[in-house]
Amino acid sequence: MIEWTTVVTRIAVAALCGGLVGMERERKEWTAGLRTHMMVCVGSCLAMMVSTYGFEDVRGVEHVSLDPSRVAAQVVSGIGFIGAGTILFLRNEIIRGLTTAAGLWTVSAVGLAAGGGMYFAAFLTTITILFILLGLKPLQKLFFTKHHQQVIKIKAEAGPAVLDQLQQVLTDQGVTISYLSTERKSKEVIIYLKIKTLASGQEMFGLIRQIQTSPLVKDVVWHENG
């Protein structure tokens, strides 16, 4: 049987690795943040230990054949339901949460590695995940156009006037629209915009304030694309 000190070590490693990734997602104010990533990683770690050591008492019984990888394999496929819950289809091509969903899936694998005693692999993968989440984002913004965009969601009273006012504000601010769609809901209209990222956050806040000055606009939400 596995020693209790080994159990503590593996659970602690899983909690640490999951927590490091979760803190990055928490910083971005995602629903799946610190606690979710830690729970997934620790749960995967326990599943791996159960898969490997949980059936020792029947392993030697005649006609009993066990595959230690079966429980762990179910973790890899089963974690998808949590990842799917983090993906938001805002409108057509505007999707958020793919990176967080992929992170949860990868964190489950980190937990399996910790549960299997592969500490170096667990820590190395965690460091790689953090590099992907933190280190690659500036490079994406530098080399890929789509990461120079912001998504703005505007809820307003239905009618052509709101689009005219919005167009005027964007023109005055020198903002170029790369994508626009509207969704009619009763007496309201929801407008989705993709625009090129402005030079500073202050300029972006200024644009939002200008949009909110319209009496037809009820709510404005914006976030960075990708």
C-alpha positions, -999 to 999 in steps of 0.1 A, spaced: 0 0 0 10 36 -6 25 54 25 5 83 39 34 106 36 35 99 -2 -3 107 -3 3 140 14 32 149 -9 13 141 -41 -19 159 -30 2 190 -20 21 190 -53 -12 188 -72 -28 216 -51 3 238 -57 4 232 -94 -33 237 -99 -32 268 -77 -5 284 -97 -25 281 -129 -57 290 -112 -42 323 -99 -35 334 -134 -71 327 -144 -83 344 -112 -63 375 -122 -83 376 -155 -115 373 -134 -127 341 -150 -154 320 -133 -130 290 -134 -103 305 -112 -81 295 -83 -104 271 -65 -117 254 -96 -82 247 -110 -70 234 -76 -100 212 -72 -96 197 -107 -59 191 -101 -63 176 -66 -93 155 -78 -73 141 -107 -44 133 -84 -66 113 -61 -82 95 -91 -47 85 -102 -38 72 -68 -71 53 -66 -65 39 -101 -30 27 -91 -33 16 -55 -70 15 -47 -76 -21 -56 -46 -38 -40 -68 -60 -18 -83 -78 -49 -54 -76 -72 -42 -111 -63 -77 -127 -64 -81 -154 -91 -101 -143 -122 -97 -106 -113 -79 -86 -139 -73 -49 -133 -61 -21 -156 -45 6 -134 -50 32 -162 -88 29 -165 -97 54 -138 -71 79 -150 -83 76 -186 -119 85 -175 -105 117 -159 -90 129 -192 -123 124 -211 -147 133 -182 -131 167 -175 -146 180 -207 -179 188 -190 -162 214 -168 -143 229 -197 -174 232 -218 -190 252 -190 -163 279 -192 -167 285 -230 -190 314 -238 -205 318 -273 -213 355 -272 -223 358 -308 -213 340 -340 -175 343 -342 -171 359 -308 -161 332 -284 -145 333 -250 -132 307 -226 -114 283 -250 -80 289 -233 -95 284 -198 -112 251 -210 -79 239 -224 -61 249 -192 -86 229 -171 -80 198 -192 -42 202 -190 -44 208 -152 -62 175 -149 -33 158 -166 -9 176 -142 -29 162 -113 -27 127 -128 11 132 -131 13 142 -94 -8 113 -84 15 90 -103 46 104 -85 59 121 -116 67 154 -98 92 167 -123 67 163 -152 40 179 -131 61 210 -122 75 213 -157 41 212 -173 28 238 -148 57 261 -157 50 255 -194 13 263 -189 21 296 -171 45 305 -199 18 299 -225 -7 320 -205 16 348 -196 46 348 -218 30 342 -252 3 369 -249 26 399 -256 39 380 -287 4 373 -299 -4 410 -296 28 419 -315 25 395 -344 -12 386 -348 -39 411 -358 -68 395 -341 -52 401 -307 -52 438 -313 -89 439 -310 -115 445 -283 -150 432 -282 -178 456 -271 -213 445 -262 -239 473 -261 -274 469 -249 -297 497 -261 -333 506 -270 -342 493 -304 -342 517 -334 -320 530 -361 -311 561 -340 -288 541 -317 -267 528 -346 -264 563 -361 -252 577 -327 -228 548 -323 -213 553 -357 -209 590 -350 -191 583 -317 -167 558 -333 -160 581 -362 -152 610 -338 -128 587 -319 -112 575 -351 -121 539 -343 -123 513 -371 -149 485 -368 -138 450 -379 -170 432 -370 -205 442 -362 -237 423 -355 -270 430 -339 -295 409 -320 -331 421 -314 -347 412 -281 -382 427 -276 -378 464 -273 -340 461 -269 -312 456 -293 -278 440 -285 -249 452 -306 -216 433 -308 -185 452 -321 -150 442 -327 -126 472 -329 -89 476 -331 -74 480 -296 -67 516 -287 -33 529 -277 -41 529 -240 -67 517 -215 -75 554 -208 -85 559 -244 -107 528 -242 -125 540 -211 -130 573 -228 -146 556 -258 -169 536 -234 -179 568 -216 -188 584 -249 -210 555 -259 -227 556 -225 -236 592 -229 -264 582 -254 -298 581 -237 -306 550 -258 -277 530 -244 -285 509 -213 -254 489 -207 -219 486 -222 -195 456 -216 -161 452 -232 -132 427 -230 -101 419 -248 -105 395 -277 -88 360 -274 
